Amino acid sequence: MDLTKLLRELRAERDQLDQAIAALEKVDGGGPGLVAAPKRRGRRSMSAAERRAVSERMQRYWAKRKDGSESDAT
């Protein structure tokens, strides 16, 4: 196949795709950049009060474990 013929066909295909994209954007009511942002994933941040509550709860938890393990050893 001739290289210039291939380039001509690819450009024609690109023009058709550009027209199809423009038509879809017109139907969608917006252009690029108006797509909804993906939902945020991962851990949510804790407030200072929540961190303090977790810290106190874990301190009590580890204190109980420490007391329980020492009594089992004797």
N, C-alpha and C positions, 0 to 999 in steps of 0.2 A: 504494500500500500504506500502510496505517495505521502510524504511527510506533510506537504502543504494541504493535501486533501484531508488528512487526519486532523490537522489543526483547524481547518474550516468546519469540519463536523463537530469537533469538540466545542468550538466557539458557539455554534448554532445550538448545541445541547445546553450550554451554559446560559444562553439567552432565554431559552425555553424555561429553564429552572428559575432564573431570575424573575420571569413573568409569573410563574406559578407561586413563587414565594411572595411576590408583591400582592397577588390576588388573595392569598391566604391571610396576609397581614391586614389587608383591608377588611376582610370578613371578621377577623379576630378583633378588630377595633383598635389595634395598636401596632406598634412596630417592635423591633427588638428592644429589650430592656424592660418591657412591661410584663415579663414572665414572673409569676409568683415566686418569691424566694423560698428555698427549701426549709422545712421545719428544722429547728435547732435540735441537735441530738447531744447526748453526753450527760455529764453530771450537772445538776443545777447547783448554783452557789447557795451557801448557807449564810444566814445573818449571824451577827456576833452572838446574839442570845441563843440561837440554835447550836452554835459551836460550843458555847459554854455548857449548855444542857447535855450535849453528847459527851463532853469532857468529864463532867461530874458523874454521869452514868457509867462511863468506862472506868473511872477511878474506883467507884464502888464495886464494879464487876471484878476488877483485878485484885482489889483488897479481899474480896470473898474468896477468890481462887487461891490467893496466897495463903490465907488462913486455913483453907481446906486442905491444901497440899501439905502444909507443915504438920497438921494433925494426923494425916494419913501416914506420914513417914515415921512417927514415933510410936 
